[in-house]
Amino acid sequence: MRFRLTVASLAMIIPLTAAAQETAPPDKATWITKEEIETVARAIPDGDRNIKVANIGHENFAVGIVHRGKTVNGSEGRPALKLPPGQLCGRKVDAPPATGGTPAGITHDNQTEGYYIVSGGGTMFTDGYIANGTKIDMTDLNGPTCFGTAYGVTRKIVKEGDIIIIPAGVVHGWLDIPDHVDYLSFRPSTGILTPGWINPALKK
């Protein structure tokens, strides 16, 4: 994987959000090196992995590295994610539309994400709504998250160098990936994860 991230790129993908979270003001910067990104990526080759979580005063800020393999119609071709029992979420409907649904949609209740595509690409979908989804609290990753079939989405092909900003509560997911996609995810949130958290792979 190649990681080419400039200060200008960071400025574009870090949303300037505010929250009423009461925390001590930070007094130091958090550094994430290219070597640390690669260490986490090697230790956990697939899926979504946070690297570090920083206190930025009014909220917390996590940075993750995500790898997704070949995906067809929302299915990545690896064992399905085993989710614990959850709560009903999304739009509650007695009979979802018979057609037009997009599988593998997700929303995060309190976490905004900014994606910077560093390698590969594919077709993403955003917007719309999830019907009769299942909510799970992803305590080490994104906080409360709704999974399910999405309707009324926008589809767009994304490629290396593209940036996508996904506000908290907005549907998103990957529909088709011809080969792979790797991206950095910048995640401000209202106290979803613990400030100072470091991926265990960096502690070895």
Backbone bond lengths (Angstrom), bond angles and torsions (degrees), N, CA, C in turn:
res aa  C-N    CA-C-N  psi(-1)  N-CA   C-N-CA  omega(-1)  CA-C   N-CA-C  phi
1 M - - - 1.460 - - 1.522 110.41 -
2 R 1.327 116.32 145.12 1.454 121.04 178.60 1.522 108.74 -111.89
3 F 1.321 115.87 134.01 1.449 120.48 -178.78 1.514 108.50 -119.42
4 R 1.332 115.58 110.40 1.454 120.83 -179.92 1.523 107.39 -127.62
5 L 1.311 116.08 96.91 1.449 120.64 -174.59 1.515 109.30 -125.82
6 T 1.317 116.74 124.03 1.452 121.49 -179.49 1.515 110.26 -103.56
7 V 1.329 116.06 164.89 1.459 120.76 176.20 1.518 110.26 -59.64
8 A 1.324 117.00 -38.54 1.464 120.49 178.96 1.521 111.06 -62.89
9 S 1.340 116.43 -39.99 1.459 119.58 178.67 1.520 110.68 -63.18
10 L 1.321 116.21 -43.60 1.457 119.81 178.83 1.513 111.38 -59.56
11 A 1.325 116.47 -42.94 1.457 120.11 -178.80 1.518 111.53 -60.89
12 M 1.324 116.70 -32.17 1.456 120.37 -178.65 1.514 112.63 -75.06
13 I 1.344 117.54 -32.15 1.458 118.68 -170.55 1.512 113.92 -103.93
14 I 1.332 118.94 -1.07 1.447 120.83 176.79 1.521 108.12 -97.84
15 P 1.332 118.83 104.74 1.447 120.48 -178.53 1.518 110.87 -66.57
16 L 1.327 116.56 140.64 1.451 121.91 178.10 1.518 108.21 -89.97
17 T 1.335 116.54 81.80 1.448 121.22 -178.34 1.515 109.69 -104.11
18 A 1.319 115.68 161.59 1.453 121.22 178.83 1.511 108.50 -129.26
19 A 1.332 116.45 148.14 1.452 120.95 178.31 1.513 108.05 -146.01
20 A 1.319 114.41 160.15 1.453 119.60 -176.10 1.518 111.37 -91.78
21 Q 1.292 117.81 32.63 1.459 121.99 -178.98 1.524 109.43 -80.35
22 E 1.322 116.33 128.14 1.451 121.46 -179.12 1.527 109.11 -92.99
23 T 1.322 117.74 108.51 1.457 122.06 176.25 1.513 108.95 -139.00
24 A 1.333 115.18 160.49 1.457 118.88 175.80 1.517 108.98 -66.45
25 P 1.335 117.76 138.22 1.466 119.19 -179.70 1.521 110.41 -63.76
26 P 1.322 117.39 137.55 1.469 119.90 179.91 1.517 110.85 -68.82
27 D 1.328 115.86 150.91 1.461 119.99 -179.94 1.524 112.20 -124.80
28 K 1.342 116.86 11.38 1.463 119.36 178.33 1.525 109.60 -153.05
29 A 1.318 115.10 157.50 1.463 121.68 178.31 1.526 110.17 -84.79
30 T 1.310 115.81 161.08 1.463 122.59 174.33 1.518 108.89 -112.35
31 W 1.317 115.82 129.80 1.467 121.39 -178.45 1.519 109.66 -108.69
32 I 1.324 116.57 138.94 1.463 122.39 171.55 1.521 106.83 -129.61
33 T 1.320 116.22 115.64 1.462 119.89 -176.34 1.530 111.40 -88.52
34 K 1.305 115.11 162.42 1.466 121.13 174.69 1.522 110.23 -56.94
35 E 1.332 116.59 -40.08 1.464 120.77 -179.25 1.536 111.07 -65.18
36 E 1.319 117.48 -37.45 1.467 120.08 178.52 1.528 111.03 -67.24
37 I 1.327 116.89 -41.08 1.467 120.18 176.59 1.520 110.10 -58.40
38 E 1.329 116.07 -46.15 1.465 120.27 -177.93 1.527 111.65 -67.81
39 T 1.335 117.52 -34.30 1.465 120.82 177.83 1.521 110.79 -63.07
40 V 1.325 117.20 -45.83 1.464 120.92 178.80 1.523 110.46 -64.82
41 A 1.333 116.97 -41.44 1.467 120.82 -179.70 1.526 111.55 -63.04
42 R 1.337 117.08 -37.81 1.470 120.25 178.91 1.524 111.68 -71.42
43 A 1.322 116.16 -38.73 1.463 120.31 -176.27 1.525 111.77 -68.30
44 I 1.330 116.35 -34.86 1.467 121.71 -179.95 1.519 106.39 -130.45
45 P 1.341 118.09 88.09 1.466 120.53 -168.49 1.522 115.33 -63.88
46 D 1.339 118.26 -29.99 1.460 120.37 -174.06 1.521 111.48 -118.62
47 G 1.328 114.34 155.94 1.449 120.04 171.98 1.511 113.78 86.68
48 D 1.330 114.31 -156.54 1.461 123.84 -170.46 1.522 108.65 -109.47
49 R 1.344 116.86 124.60 1.468 120.37 -178.29 1.519 109.29 -134.46
50 N 1.325 116.41 122.89 1.457 119.08 170.55 1.523 109.56 -73.05
51 I 1.329 115.09 149.03 1.465 121.02 179.90 1.520 110.04 -103.11
52 K 1.329 116.48 -55.86 1.460 121.78 177.90 1.523 109.27 -147.15
53 V 1.341 115.06 158.36 1.459 121.67 175.42 1.521 107.93 -125.74
54 A 1.329 116.43 128.40 1.463 121.19 -177.10 1.526 110.92 -116.29
55 N 1.321 115.76 147.88 1.459 122.52 169.62 1.526 107.95 -83.86
56 I 1.334 117.31 120.28 1.467 119.83 177.10 1.526 111.17 -113.93
57 G 1.333 115.71 23.23 1.452 120.48 173.70 1.511 113.03 96.81
58 H 1.330 117.11 -81.97 1.458 120.33 -177.20 1.518 112.61 -81.15
59 E 1.326 117.59 -10.77 1.449 121.69 177.70 1.526 109.53 -162.93
60 N 1.327 116.14 -179.84 1.459 121.55 176.23 1.525 109.61 -101.12
61 F 1.324 115.77 157.99 1.467 120.05 -177.50 1.519 108.82 -138.01
62 A 1.340 116.32 114.68 1.459 121.87 178.82 1.518 109.87 -106.11
63 V 1.331 115.80 151.76 1.460 121.85 172.94 1.522 107.38 -126.15
64 G 1.330 115.65 129.11 1.457 120.73 179.59 1.515 111.69 -125.24
65 I 1.324 116.02 161.25 1.462 122.41 172.85 1.525 106.52 -120.59
66 V 1.327 116.25 130.80 1.464 121.40 -173.84 1.525 109.67 -122.43
67 H 1.330 116.54 133.76 1.470 121.89 172.42 1.514 108.83 -122.54
68 R 1.323 115.73 128.06 1.461 120.47 174.47 1.527 108.66 -126.25
69 G 1.325 115.48 133.38 1.455 120.85 179.70 1.514 112.00 -86.96
70 K 1.314 115.66 -170.03 1.461 121.45 -178.97 1.524 110.01 -53.22
71 T 1.327 115.30 130.22 1.460 121.77 -175.50 1.524 109.36 -132.24
72 V 1.327 116.35 133.55 1.461 121.93 178.28 1.524 108.37 -126.87
73 N 1.330 116.14 119.26 1.464 122.36 179.80 1.529 111.72 51.29
74 G 1.325 115.58 45.27 1.456 121.44 175.51 1.507 115.71 84.34
75 S 1.339 118.39 -4.72 1.461 121.53 -178.70 1.522 109.77 -106.81
76 E 1.343 115.64 125.53 1.460 120.52 -174.94 1.519 113.23 -87.20
77 G 1.317 118.08 -6.49 1.454 119.81 178.59 1.504 114.36 78.67
78 R 1.334 117.60 19.67 1.459 121.04 172.89 1.520 107.69 -125.65
79 P 1.329 118.72 168.86 1.460 119.36 -176.95 1.521 112.11 -51.58
80 A 1.321 115.41 137.60 1.461 120.24 -178.46 1.523 110.47 -62.96
81 L 1.334 115.16 146.98 1.456 120.72 177.60 1.523 109.38 -63.63
82 K 1.329 116.09 124.98 1.456 120.54 179.85 1.522 109.05 -86.86
83 L 1.311 115.44 110.56 1.454 121.01 -176.63 1.522 110.19 -101.86
84 P 1.326 117.07 139.90 1.460 119.24 174.10 1.526 109.43 -70.81
85 P 1.335 117.23 167.03 1.464 118.87 176.80 1.527 110.36 -55.54
86 G 1.321 115.93 138.66 1.458 119.74 -177.65 1.512 111.46 -130.33
87 Q 1.327 115.05 -171.08 1.449 122.09 179.52 1.523 109.79 -103.72
88 L 1.325 116.26 155.35 1.453 121.14 175.63 1.524 109.34 -65.86
89 C 1.333 116.62 137.55 1.462 120.21 -179.01 1.522 109.50 -146.02
90 G 1.313 115.82 175.95 1.451 120.76 -177.90 1.517 111.12 77.89
91 R 1.323 115.83 -161.53 1.464 121.01 178.73 1.525 108.93 -79.49
92 K 1.313 116.19 123.69 1.460 120.92 -178.28 1.525 109.12 -87.98
93 V 1.328 115.79 115.21 1.465 120.73 -177.93 1.522 109.28 -131.18
94 D 1.334 116.19 145.01 1.465 120.60 179.10 1.523 111.54 -70.23
95 A 1.345 115.88 -37.26 1.466 120.13 -178.52 1.522 108.98 -140.06
96 P 1.345 118.18 98.91 1.469 120.30 177.66 1.525 110.55 -59.14
97 P 1.333 117.86 154.19 1.466 120.30 177.39 1.525 111.18 -52.70
98 A 1.328 115.86 140.92 1.464 120.44 -177.40 1.517 112.38 -71.40
99 T 1.323 117.32 -24.65 1.463 121.95 -179.60 1.525 109.42 -133.24
100 G 1.320 114.64 166.51 1.460 119.55 174.93 1.506 115.22 89.01
101 G 1.330 117.96 0.96 1.454 120.01 179.64 1.521 112.32 -79.17
102 T 1.326 116.08 144.40 1.462 122.40 177.37 1.523 108.29 -114.39
103 P 1.336 118.62 119.15 1.462 120.61 -175.73 1.525 112.57 -72.29
104 A 1.326 114.38 161.77 1.473 122.63 171.64 1.517 113.58 66.96
105 G 1.339 117.10 35.29 1.462 119.96 173.35 1.517 111.32 -80.97
106 I 1.332 116.42 149.98 1.462 121.07 175.78 1.523 109.78 -140.91
107 T 1.323 115.18 154.94 1.463 121.81 167.67 1.523 107.73 -137.15
108 H 1.324 116.68 150.05 1.461 122.04 174.99 1.527 108.15 -111.96
109 D 1.330 116.62 126.98 1.461 120.41 -174.25 1.523 112.94 -59.60
110 N 1.335 116.71 -43.84 1.461 120.21 -168.75 1.517 114.39 -128.39
111 Q 1.308 117.75 9.06 1.463 119.50 -175.69 1.518 111.87 -121.75
112 T 1.322 115.22 120.48 1.457 122.16 171.70 1.525 108.20 -82.92
113 E 1.334 116.91 149.99 1.461 120.71 177.14 1.520 110.42 -131.37
114 G 1.326 115.18 141.81 1.454 121.66 170.30 1.513 108.58 -120.95
115 Y 1.324 117.64 117.02 1.463 122.19 -179.36 1.526 109.98 -95.66
116 Y 1.335 115.45 136.91 1.467 121.94 170.02 1.521 106.79 -122.60
117 I 1.334 116.83 112.18 1.461 121.47 -174.94 1.526 109.03 -76.99
118 V 1.339 116.37 118.46 1.464 120.30 -177.23 1.522 112.94 -102.66
119 S 1.339 117.53 -17.26 1.463 119.93 -179.78 1.521 109.05 -162.36
120 G 1.333 116.17 141.64 1.454 120.32 176.49 1.519 112.67 75.42
121 G 1.319 115.90 -156.19 1.456 120.84 -178.86 1.509 110.86 166.92
122 G 1.331 115.58 -175.73 1.454 120.71 -179.15 1.510 110.42 168.45
123 T 1.327 116.14 -163.34 1.461 122.14 -179.60 1.519 109.63 -102.90
124 M 1.328 115.93 117.17 1.458 122.62 174.87 1.516 109.48 -97.76
125 F 1.321 115.85 159.66 1.461 119.97 168.39 1.522 109.20 -130.73
126 T 1.324 115.65 146.96 1.459 122.03 179.89 1.530 108.72 -142.43
127 D 1.328 114.72 171.24 1.467 122.65 173.45 1.535 111.12 73.24
128 G 1.307 117.22 -168.15 1.453 121.27 -178.35 1.521 112.62 73.69
129 Y 1.330 115.71 -150.41 1.465 120.67 -177.49 1.524 110.11 -149.36
130 I 1.326 115.65 156.51 1.462 122.62 173.94 1.519 108.43 -98.79
131 A 1.321 116.96 133.71 1.461 121.68 178.96 1.524 110.07 -103.48
132 N 1.336 115.30 125.78 1.473 121.79 174.91 1.528 111.96 50.83
133 G 1.318 115.36 52.03 1.453 120.40 -179.22 1.520 113.17 -83.19
134 T 1.324 115.16 -177.66 1.461 122.74 177.99 1.520 108.81 -121.19
135 K 1.332 116.70 125.94 1.469 120.96 -178.82 1.521 110.74 -99.74
136 I 1.341 115.09 129.62 1.458 123.04 177.72 1.522 107.82 -127.36
137 D 1.334 117.05 141.33 1.463 120.29 176.23 1.524 108.77 -88.31
138 M 1.324 116.06 104.11 1.467 121.84 179.87 1.528 108.08 -85.21
139 T 1.321 116.05 81.94 1.456 121.24 -167.34 1.523 114.25 -64.87
140 D 1.332 118.57 -26.04 1.461 120.66 -178.48 1.526 113.04 -103.51
141 L 1.335 116.90 10.34 1.456 118.00 -172.85 1.522 113.47 -138.03
142 N 1.335 117.59 -70.43 1.460 120.99 -173.16 1.521 114.22 -127.79
143 G 1.324 118.36 2.15 1.450 119.53 -175.32 1.522 111.38 74.73
144 P 1.342 117.98 -162.10 1.466 121.04 -178.52 1.528 111.67 -56.75
145 T 1.338 116.37 123.79 1.463 122.44 -173.09 1.519 109.94 -134.20
146 C 1.338 115.76 135.39 1.459 122.61 179.00 1.525 109.21 -101.63
147 F 1.333 116.88 128.39 1.465 123.48 179.35 1.525 108.90 -113.90
148 G 1.336 117.24 140.69 1.456 118.96 174.90 1.512 113.27 165.27
149 T 1.320 115.35 -175.38 1.460 121.86 178.34 1.521 109.78 -79.30
150 A 1.337 115.83 132.48 1.464 121.52 -176.29 1.524 110.70 -104.97
151 Y 1.330 114.81 150.89 1.463 121.70 179.44 1.527 109.30 -130.78
152 G 1.333 115.38 150.54 1.461 120.39 177.13 1.514 113.52 69.64
153 V 1.329 117.40 33.90 1.462 120.71 -173.82 1.530 111.64 -86.95
154 T 1.334 114.35 164.19 1.461 123.34 171.04 1.523 107.99 -104.85
155 R 1.331 117.48 130.60 1.465 121.27 -179.74 1.523 109.47 -109.93
156 K 1.321 115.31 139.83 1.459 119.40 -178.60 1.523 109.91 -151.00
157 I 1.325 116.07 137.80 1.460 121.08 175.02 1.525 108.75 -80.39
158 V 1.336 116.44 128.94 1.459 121.09 178.83 1.523 109.07 -118.66
159 K 1.322 115.34 154.05 1.470 121.36 -174.28 1.520 109.57 -141.04
160 E 1.326 115.34 173.80 1.463 121.51 178.48 1.526 110.47 -53.69
161 G 1.335 115.60 132.29 1.453 121.49 179.70 1.510 114.26 95.33
162 D 1.343 118.21 -13.77 1.463 120.94 179.82 1.526 110.87 -75.18
163 I 1.320 115.33 157.55 1.462 123.42 178.57 1.522 108.33 -128.04
164 I 1.321 116.89 134.87 1.458 122.20 177.49 1.519 107.79 -128.70
165 I 1.324 117.77 128.38 1.464 122.56 177.53 1.525 107.97 -109.75
166 I 1.324 116.10 123.18 1.464 122.02 -174.47 1.531 108.58 -121.06
167 P 1.330 118.35 102.66 1.461 119.78 179.21 1.531 111.91 -63.01
168 A 1.314 116.15 155.04 1.462 120.67 175.43 1.525 109.46 -54.02
169 G 1.330 115.81 136.62 1.455 121.00 178.47 1.512 115.43 89.40
170 V 1.339 118.30 -7.55 1.464 121.55 -179.19 1.530 109.77 -90.68
171 V 1.327 115.78 133.76 1.468 121.60 179.05 1.525 110.36 -64.55
172 H 1.328 116.19 141.47 1.458 120.76 174.15 1.527 109.95 -157.78
173 G 1.329 115.12 163.00 1.456 120.69 178.67 1.517 110.51 169.87
174 W 1.317 115.24 176.53 1.467 122.05 179.65 1.514 109.07 -111.79
175 L 1.334 116.28 129.39 1.456 121.33 -179.72 1.526 111.57 -95.74
176 D 1.315 116.82 -53.07 1.464 121.74 -179.03 1.524 110.12 -138.12
177 I 1.332 116.12 131.76 1.459 122.96 175.51 1.525 106.71 -130.11
178 P 1.335 119.01 111.81 1.466 120.72 -175.80 1.524 113.80 -60.20
179 D 1.322 117.61 -38.68 1.465 121.02 -178.61 1.522 111.17 -133.46
180 H 1.314 117.40 -63.27 1.463 121.53 179.74 1.524 108.84 -163.71
181 V 1.324 115.17 167.19 1.460 120.99 168.20 1.523 107.58 -146.95
182 D 1.337 116.07 136.17 1.462 123.10 173.97 1.515 107.40 -122.21
183 Y 1.319 116.44 135.69 1.464 118.75 179.32 1.523 110.98 -151.23
184 L 1.325 113.86 148.70 1.455 121.16 171.04 1.520 108.11 -85.52
185 S 1.323 116.58 139.59 1.455 121.69 179.30 1.522 109.24 -121.29
186 F 1.331 115.64 122.58 1.464 122.79 -179.27 1.519 107.75 -104.14
187 R 1.354 117.05 124.76 1.454 121.06 -162.65 1.529 113.50 -132.37
188 P 1.319 118.18 87.81 1.463 119.25 170.83 1.523 109.73 -77.69
189 S 1.326 116.87 143.55 1.459 119.95 -179.23 1.519 109.68 -157.13
190 T 1.319 114.71 160.63 1.461 120.92 179.88 1.524 110.10 -86.79
191 G 1.320 116.01 71.17 1.458 120.67 174.29 1.503 115.13 74.53
192 I 1.355 118.41 28.28 1.461 120.62 -178.36 1.525 111.37 -67.46
193 L 1.328 116.86 -44.54 1.459 121.04 -178.38 1.524 110.16 -115.07
194 T 1.321 116.58 169.34 1.458 121.96 -175.35 1.521 110.98 -82.88
195 P 1.344 118.51 122.53 1.469 119.80 177.06 1.524 110.57 -58.51
196 G 1.320 116.16 138.44 1.451 120.79 -178.32 1.515 114.08 89.50
197 W 1.341 117.26 -5.14 1.468 120.10 178.32 1.519 110.01 -62.46
198 I 1.337 116.19 139.04 1.463 123.06 178.74 1.519 108.21 -130.33
199 N 1.315 117.27 136.69 1.459 120.77 178.61 1.528 110.30 -54.99
200 P 1.329 118.36 132.68 1.468 120.84 -178.66 1.523 114.07 -55.00
201 A 1.329 118.03 -26.69 1.468 120.14 179.94 1.521 111.90 -63.15
202 L 1.340 116.96 -23.42 1.465 120.85 -179.41 1.522 112.24 -87.01
203 K 1.321 117.08 -5.10 1.462 120.80 -178.78 1.522 112.54 -98.24
204 K 1.330 117.03 -3.11 1.467 120.04 -177.15 1.515 111.17 -79.18
